[in-house]
Amino acid sequence: MPYNRLGGTLPGDIGKLRNLSSLSLRNNTLEARTSEDWEFLNSLAKCNSLQVLDLSYNKLEGLLPSSIIKLSTQLRLLGLAGNNIYGSIPADIGRSINLERLCLDHTSLTDASPPRVDLEEECPDCKDGSSPDYEVDGRENMTG
């Protein structure tokens, strides 16, 4: 649901969608400012099939929660580019054996790229506001 002018915060119980494999909400006006606003990350950890999470170019703010490392080990793309988030990139984020793209350009995050993850200052998949097309569970997933 990119480019839909969605606003507000993500529901803390979004993890009830346990079979969720792709969530692209890029280029909206979704917000996360407080620790309560970021609770959706803990909930998404229940989505064991999640392969794509793209929240780039929203209004996410503040310290990147450490709960980011609890996301599915099936995650292939994590997009947080263009948000006003800061802090360190958790070293354990590289534990996801399938993580191929970590799009964090235009943020204030620090630290080096985790092992086995393609992290570029200008992630080619995220810099222009478009998401790459990933095949999820054998089906084409048109995210951008």
N, CA and C of each residue as an Amber inpcrd file, in Angstrom:
protein
   432
   0.8050000  -1.1790000   0.0000000   0.0000000   0.0000000   0.0000000
   0.8620000   1.2620000   0.0000000   1.8900000   1.2700000  -0.8120000
   2.6980000   2.4840000  -0.9020000   1.9380000   3.6020000  -1.5970000
   2.3390000   4.8150000  -1.3150000   1.7970000   6.0040000  -1.9780000
   0.2790000   6.1490000  -1.7950000  -0.2270000   5.8680000  -0.6110000
  -1.6660000   5.9490000  -0.3820000  -2.0610000   7.0130000   0.6300000
  -1.1240000   7.8500000   1.0210000  -1.4010000   8.9070000   1.9890000
  -1.9320000   8.3670000   3.3100000  -1.4760000   7.1620000   3.6800000
  -1.8630000   6.5910000   4.9570000  -1.1520000   7.3340000   6.0720000
  -1.8680000   7.6570000   7.1260000  -1.2730000   8.3860000   8.2380000
  -1.5640000   7.7050000   9.5540000  -1.0670000   8.3050000  10.6200000
  -1.2680000   7.7480000  11.9570000  -0.1790000   6.7550000  12.3000000
  -0.4520000   5.9340000  13.2950000   0.5240000   4.9350000  13.7340000
   0.0660000   3.5490000  13.2820000   1.0230000   2.6510000  13.1620000
   0.6920000   1.2720000  12.8240000   0.1070000   0.6030000  14.0620000
  -0.9030000  -0.2330000  13.9000000  -1.5170000  -0.8760000  15.0640000
  -0.5470000  -1.8210000  15.7540000  -0.5810000  -1.8060000  17.0610000
   0.3060000  -2.6660000  17.8450000  -0.0050000  -4.1430000  17.7010000
  -1.1700000  -4.4810000  17.1590000  -1.5330000  -5.8880000  17.0050000
  -1.4400000  -6.3650000  15.5530000  -0.6560000  -5.6850000  14.7470000
  -0.5030000  -6.0650000  13.3380000   0.0740000  -7.4750000  13.1970000
   0.7450000  -7.9540000  14.2190000   1.3140000  -9.2980000  14.2070000
   0.2750000 -10.4020000  14.2100000  -1.0020000 -10.0520000  14.3830000
  -2.0540000 -11.0610000  14.2880000  -2.1790000 -11.5860000  12.8640000
  -1.6030000 -10.8700000  11.9180000  -1.5670000 -11.3190000  10.5230000
  -0.3680000 -12.2520000  10.3640000  -0.4080000 -13.3740000  11.0100000
   0.7530000 -14.2610000  11.1240000   1.2810000 -14.7790000   9.7880000
   0.4500000 -14.8400000   8.7710000   0.8990000 -15.3170000   7.4580000
   1.3890000 -14.1930000   6.5610000   1.5020000 -13.0060000   7.1100000
   1.9650000 -11.8520000   6.3440000   3.3680000 -12.1140000   5.8100000
   3.5500000 -11.9680000   4.5070000   4.8700000 -12.1990000   3.9240000
   5.4970000 -10.9060000   3.3970000   4.6750000  -9.9040000   3.0990000
   5.1970000  -8.6550000   2.5700000   4.3440000  -7.4920000   3.0530000
   5.0190000  -6.4640000   3.5470000   4.3280000  -5.2570000   3.9850000
   5.1100000  -4.0580000   3.4710000   4.5830000  -3.4310000   2.4370000
   5.2070000  -2.2400000   1.8760000   4.2740000  -1.0580000   2.1030000
   4.6950000  -0.1810000   2.9920000   3.9240000   1.0090000   3.3360000
   4.7460000   2.2630000   3.0800000   5.6560000   2.1870000   2.1600000
   6.5610000   3.2980000   1.8710000   5.8070000   4.4950000   1.3120000
   6.4050000   5.6410000   1.4630000   5.8820000   6.8940000   0.9250000
   4.4510000   7.1780000   1.3780000   4.2400000   7.0910000   2.6690000
   2.9880000   7.4780000   3.2930000   3.3430000   8.4880000   4.3870000
   2.4620000   8.7260000   5.3140000   2.7720000   9.6350000   6.4310000
   2.5660000   8.9210000   7.7650000   2.9330000   7.6400000   7.7920000
   2.8340000   6.8690000   9.0260000   3.8300000   7.3990000  10.0390000
   3.4380000   7.3840000  11.3090000   4.2560000   7.9780000  12.3590000
   4.6440000   6.9650000  13.4260000   5.7930000   7.1970000  14.0070000
   6.2420000   6.5060000  15.2150000   7.1910000   7.4760000  15.8980000
   6.7790000   7.9680000  17.0550000   7.5930000   8.9340000  17.7900000
   7.9530000   8.4390000  19.1790000   7.0440000   7.7100000  19.7910000
   7.2610000   7.2270000  21.1530000   7.5180000   5.7280000  21.1340000
   7.9670000   5.1950000  22.2490000   8.1950000   3.7480000  22.3120000
   6.8990000   2.9810000  22.0900000   5.7850000   3.5310000  22.5190000
   4.4950000   2.8790000  22.2750000   4.1740000   2.8350000  20.7820000
   4.5300000   3.8910000  20.0690000   4.2960000   3.9260000  18.6250000
   5.0920000   2.8470000  17.8920000   6.2580000   2.5010000  18.4390000
   7.1320000   1.5190000  17.8110000   6.7620000   0.0780000  18.1920000
   5.7300000  -0.1260000  19.0030000   5.3350000  -1.4680000  19.4420000
   4.9950000  -2.4000000  18.2810000   4.6260000  -1.8400000  17.1500000
   4.2870000  -2.6820000  16.0000000   5.4450000  -3.5900000  15.6140000
   6.6940000  -3.1800000  15.8900000   7.8400000  -4.0410000  15.5640000
   7.8110000  -5.3260000  16.3810000   7.4960000  -5.2080000  17.6730000
   7.3820000  -6.4110000  18.5040000   6.2920000  -7.3200000  17.9660000
   5.1960000  -6.7360000  17.5570000   4.0790000  -7.5090000  17.0290000
   4.4510000  -8.1970000  15.7160000   5.1630000  -7.4910000  14.8460000
   5.5600000  -8.0710000  13.5590000   6.5210000  -9.2470000  13.7240000
   7.1700000  -9.3500000  14.8760000   8.0700000 -10.4760000  15.1380000
   7.2960000 -11.7970000  15.1410000   5.9780000 -11.7350000  15.3000000
   5.1470000 -12.9430000  15.2740000   4.8690000 -13.4130000  13.8480000
   5.1990000 -12.6040000  12.8810000   4.9660000 -12.9400000  11.4660000
   6.1980000 -13.6660000  10.9370000   6.2440000 -14.9670000  11.1480000
   7.4300000 -15.7570000  10.8140000   7.7210000 -15.8520000   9.3230000
   6.7520000 -15.5090000   8.4870000   6.9470000 -15.5950000   7.0340000
   7.2910000 -14.2490000   6.4110000   7.4380000 -13.2260000   7.2240000
   7.6760000 -11.8840000   6.6970000   9.0000000 -11.8290000   5.9410000
   8.9270000 -11.4670000   4.6570000  10.1060000 -11.3950000   3.8100000
  10.4400000  -9.9720000   3.3830000   9.4440000  -9.1100000   3.3210000
   9.6550000  -7.7280000   2.9030000   8.9440000  -6.8090000   3.8960000
   9.6940000  -5.8930000   4.4790000   9.1180000  -4.8440000   5.3200000
   9.7290000  -3.5330000   4.8620000   8.9100000  -2.7190000   4.2070000
   9.4010000  -1.4470000   3.6850000   8.5570000  -0.3110000   4.2470000
   9.1570000   0.4270000   5.1570000   8.5180000   1.5750000   5.7930000
   9.2550000   2.8630000   5.4310000   9.9760000   2.8410000   4.3380000
  10.7630000   3.9920000   3.9070000   9.8830000   5.1960000   3.6090000
  10.4420000   6.3580000   3.8570000   9.8210000   7.6400000   3.5260000
   8.4390000   7.8100000   4.1670000   8.4230000   7.6600000   5.4750000
   7.2640000   7.9560000   6.3020000   7.6980000   8.9970000   7.3130000
   7.0720000   9.0370000   8.4560000   7.4380000   9.9810000   9.5130000
   7.8230000   9.2350000  10.7820000   8.6580000   8.2080000  10.6050000
   9.1620000   7.4600000  11.7470000  10.3060000   8.2580000  12.3580000
  10.2810000   8.4050000  13.6740000  11.2670000   9.2500000  14.3430000
  11.8140000   8.5830000  15.5900000  13.0030000   9.0230000  15.9580000
  13.5870000   8.6140000  17.2310000  14.6060000   7.5090000  17.1000000
  14.9270000   6.9520000  18.2520000  15.9230000   5.8940000  18.3640000
  15.3750000   4.5990000  17.7630000  16.1460000   3.9740000  16.8940000
  15.7460000   2.7010000  16.3040000  15.6410000   1.6620000  17.4140000
  14.4640000   1.0880000  17.6090000  14.2960000   0.1050000  18.6910000
  15.1400000  -1.1470000  18.4630000  15.6740000  -1.6790000  19.5390000
  16.4640000  -2.9080000  19.4340000  15.5900000  -4.0860000  19.0260000
  14.2770000  -3.9640000  19.1730000  13.3670000  -5.0540000  18.7900000
  13.3880000  -5.3190000  17.2880000  14.0450000  -4.4730000  16.5330000
  14.1600000  -4.6770000  15.0880000  14.8180000  -6.0260000  14.7800000
  15.6610000  -6.5080000  15.6880000  16.3610000  -7.7820000  15.4590000
  15.4550000  -8.9950000  15.6730000  14.2500000  -8.7700000  16.1940000
  13.3310000  -9.8800000  16.4350000  12.4770000 -10.2150000  15.2170000
  12.6310000  -9.4450000  14.1460000  11.8490000  -9.7070000  12.9390000
  12.2240000 -11.0620000  12.3450000  11.3960000 -11.5670000  11.4890000
  11.5490000 -12.8860000  10.8850000  12.9440000 -13.1240000  10.3220000
  13.4280000 -14.3290000  10.5120000  14.7060000 -14.7060000   9.8940000
  14.5390000 -14.9060000   8.3910000  13.3090000 -14.8530000   7.8910000
  13.0320000 -14.9650000   6.4620000  13.1040000 -13.6110000   5.7530000
  13.2790000 -12.5390000   6.5230000  13.2780000 -11.1870000   5.9700000
  14.3580000 -11.0240000   4.9030000  13.9550000 -10.5500000   3.7190000
  14.8820000 -10.3250000   2.6140000  15.1840000  -8.8460000   2.4120000
  14.1820000  -7.9900000   2.6890000  14.3740000  -6.5570000   2.5260000
  13.7970000  -5.8380000   3.7290000  14.6040000  -4.9380000   4.3020000
  14.1440000  -4.0550000   5.3610000  14.4300000  -2.6430000   4.9100000
  13.3890000  -1.8690000   4.6900000  13.5340000  -0.4940000   4.2320000
  13.0430000   0.4920000   5.2700000  13.9590000   1.3220000   5.7400000
  13.6300000   2.3870000   6.7000000  14.1600000   3.7260000   6.2120000
  14.5640000   3.7950000   4.9620000  15.1770000   5.0000000   4.3960000
  14.2400000   6.2050000   4.5010000  14.8350000   7.3730000   4.5850000
  14.0630000   8.6080000   4.5390000  13.2270000   8.9010000   5.7610000
  13.5630000   8.2850000   6.8750000  12.8840000   8.5540000   8.1380000
  13.8600000   9.2350000   9.0900000  13.3610000   9.9180000  10.0670000
  14.1950000  10.6510000  11.0150000  14.5360000   9.7630000  12.2130000
  15.2130000   8.6450000  11.9150000  15.6000000   7.7200000  12.9720000
  17.1080000   7.7800000  13.1680000  17.5280000   7.4910000  14.3800000
  18.9440000   7.5710000  14.7160000  19.3110000   6.4240000  15.6440000
  20.5750000   6.3640000  15.9850000  21.0830000   5.3130000  16.8550000
  21.9870000   4.3900000  16.0720000  22.2310000   3.2360000  16.6350000
  23.1160000   2.2550000  16.0220000  22.3130000   1.1920000  15.2940000
  22.8940000   0.7010000  14.2420000  22.3130000  -0.4540000  13.5530000
  22.6870000  -1.6660000  14.4000000  21.7140000  -2.3860000  14.9470000
  22.0510000  -3.5400000  15.7900000  22.8760000  -4.5600000  15.0220000
  23.9910000  -4.9870000  15.6110000  24.8690000  -5.9520000  14.9470000
  24.1370000  -7.2560000  14.6570000  23.1930000  -7.6300000  15.5120000
  22.4880000  -8.8940000  15.3430000  21.4970000  -8.8890000  14.1950000
  21.3170000  -7.7570000  13.5370000  20.3790000  -7.7200000  12.4120000
  20.8710000  -8.6190000  11.2830000  22.1400000  -8.8940000  11.2570000
  22.7070000  -9.7870000  10.2480000  22.4030000 -11.2460000  10.4980000
  21.7090000 -11.5570000  11.6030000  21.3880000 -12.9570000  11.9050000
  20.3940000 -13.5400000  10.9050000  19.6690000 -12.6660000  10.2420000
  18.7150000 -13.1320000   9.2400000  19.4960000 -13.6250000   8.0320000
  19.4890000 -14.9240000   7.8370000  20.2990000 -15.5000000   6.7650000
  19.8110000 -15.1040000   5.3840000  18.5890000 -14.6130000   5.3010000
  18.0250000 -14.2470000   4.0090000  18.0600000 -12.7530000   3.7170000
  18.4670000 -11.9350000   4.6680000  18.4510000 -10.4850000   4.4730000
  19.4110000 -10.0980000   3.3560000  18.8500000  -9.5170000   2.3000000
  19.6310000  -9.1260000   1.1290000  19.8150000  -7.6160000   1.0480000
  18.8090000  -6.8590000   1.4320000  18.8550000  -5.4010000   1.3290000
  18.4280000  -4.7620000   2.6390000  19.2310000  -3.8430000   3.0730000
  18.9590000  -3.0550000   4.2640000  19.0500000  -1.6010000   3.8270000
  17.9120000  -0.9850000   3.5740000  17.8760000   0.3740000   3.0240000
  17.7040000   1.3750000   4.1600000  18.7730000   2.0510000   4.4800000
  18.7880000   2.9850000   5.5990000  19.3010000   4.3560000   5.1990000
  19.3600000   4.6460000   3.8910000  19.8660000   5.9390000   3.4580000
  18.9020000   7.0400000   3.9020000  19.4510000   8.2170000   4.0450000
  18.6960000   9.3910000   4.4890000  18.1220000   9.2060000   5.8850000
  18.9040000   8.5620000   6.7590000  18.6010000   8.4660000   8.1830000
  19.8520000   8.9250000   8.9170000  19.7910000   8.9230000  10.2270000
  20.9630000   9.2800000  11.0250000  21.5050000   8.0670000  11.7650000
  21.2970000   6.8890000  11.2010000  21.8020000   5.6670000  11.8180000
  23.3020000   5.5590000  11.6080000  23.9710000   4.9610000  12.5780000
  25.4220000   4.8380000  12.5320000  25.8330000   3.3700000  12.6100000
  27.0860000   3.1300000  12.4550000  27.7510000   1.8320000  12.5240000
  27.8480000   1.2130000  11.1460000  28.7350000   0.2560000  11.0610000
  29.0040000  -0.3920000   9.7800000  27.9090000  -1.3890000   9.4260000
  27.9570000  -1.8080000   8.1940000  27.0010000  -2.7880000   7.6980000
  27.2030000  -4.1210000   8.4110000  26.1030000  -4.7450000   8.8240000
  26.2220000  -6.0770000   9.4040000  26.7500000  -7.0610000   8.3650000
  27.3620000  -8.1470000   8.8070000  27.8610000  -9.1360000   7.8640000
  26.7510000  -9.6640000   6.9670000  27.0690000  -9.9640000   5.7230000
  26.1850000 -10.5860000   4.7400000  25.0220000  -9.7040000   4.3110000
  25.0480000  -8.4250000   4.6190000  23.9400000  -7.5550000   4.2440000
  24.4450000  -6.4680000   3.3220000  23.7340000  -6.2320000   2.2380000
  24.0770000  -5.1870000   1.2930000  23.5360000  -3.8640000   1.8110000
  24.4190000  -3.0710000   2.4030000  24.0320000  -1.7610000   2.9150000
  24.8430000  -0.7280000   2.1580000  24.1500000   0.1370000   1.4820000
  24.8220000   1.1590000   0.7020000  24.3300000   2.5180000   1.1500000
  25.1840000   3.5320000   1.0290000  24.7500000   4.8700000   1.3810000
  23.5530000   5.2850000   0.5470000  23.5270000   4.9110000  -0.6890000
  22.3920000   5.1750000  -1.5730000  21.9050000   3.8330000  -2.0890000
  21.0740000   3.1640000  -1.3160000  20.5490000   1.8610000  -1.6960000
  19.7940000   2.0110000  -3.0150000  20.2420000   1.3500000  -4.0760000
  19.6210000   1.5520000  -5.3860000  18.1560000   1.1660000  -5.4090000
  17.7310000   0.2840000  -4.5220000  16.3390000  -0.1310000  -4.4900000
  15.4570000   0.8650000  -3.7590000  16.0400000   1.7410000  -2.9610000
  15.2410000   2.5950000  -2.0970000  15.4190000   4.0830000  -2.3510000
  16.4910000   4.4810000  -2.9890000  16.8010000   5.8990000  -3.0580000
  15.8020000   6.7250000  -3.8560000  15.1330000   6.1100000  -4.8150000
  14.2190000   6.8870000  -5.6360000  12.7760000   6.7880000  -5.1660000
  12.5800000   6.1880000  -3.9940000  11.2300000   6.0690000  -3.4710000
  10.4710000   4.8790000  -4.0170000  11.1630000   3.9730000  -4.7060000
  10.4940000   2.7850000  -5.2140000  11.0560000   1.5560000  -4.5220000
  10.2430000   0.5400000  -4.4030000  10.6790000  -0.7210000  -3.8160000
  11.0050000  -1.6940000  -4.9250000  11.9670000  -2.5640000  -4.6880000
  12.2230000  -3.5970000  -5.6810000  11.0700000  -4.5900000  -5.6940000
  10.9050000  -5.2670000  -6.7890000   9.9090000  -6.3180000  -6.8640000
  10.5670000  -7.6000000  -6.3970000   9.9960000  -8.2080000  -5.3800000
  10.5160000  -9.4620000  -4.8620000   9.4910000 -10.5450000  -5.0870000
   9.9840000 -11.7370000  -5.3610000   9.0850000 -12.8710000  -5.4430000
   8.9520000 -13.4170000  -4.0530000   7.7350000 -13.5340000  -3.5800000
   7.4620000 -14.0150000  -2.2380000   6.6310000 -15.2840000  -2.3580000
   7.1430000 -16.3730000  -1.7980000   6.4270000 -17.6460000  -1.8130000
   5.9930000 -18.0550000  -3.2230000   6.8610000 -17.8290000  -4.2120000
   6.5800000 -18.2570000  -5.5680000   5.6550000 -17.3470000  -6.3460000
   5.1880000 -16.2590000  -5.7420000   4.3020000 -15.3170000  -6.4300000
   5.0350000 -13.9970000  -6.5870000   4.7510000 -13.3100000  -7.6610000
   5.3130000 -11.9820000  -7.8380000   4.7020000 -11.0640000  -6.8010000
   5.5170000 -10.2530000  -6.1870000   5.0560000  -9.3170000  -5.1860000
   5.3620000  -7.9250000  -5.6890000   4.3910000  -7.2330000  -6.1600000
   4.5920000  -5.9020000  -6.7000000   4.4620000  -4.9040000  -5.5600000
   5.5990000  -4.4180000  -5.0660000   5.5720000  -3.5300000  -3.9110000
   5.7440000  -2.0850000  -4.2780000   6.1920000  -1.7620000  -5.4350000
   6.4510000  -0.3630000  -5.7150000   5.8600000   0.0200000  -6.9770000
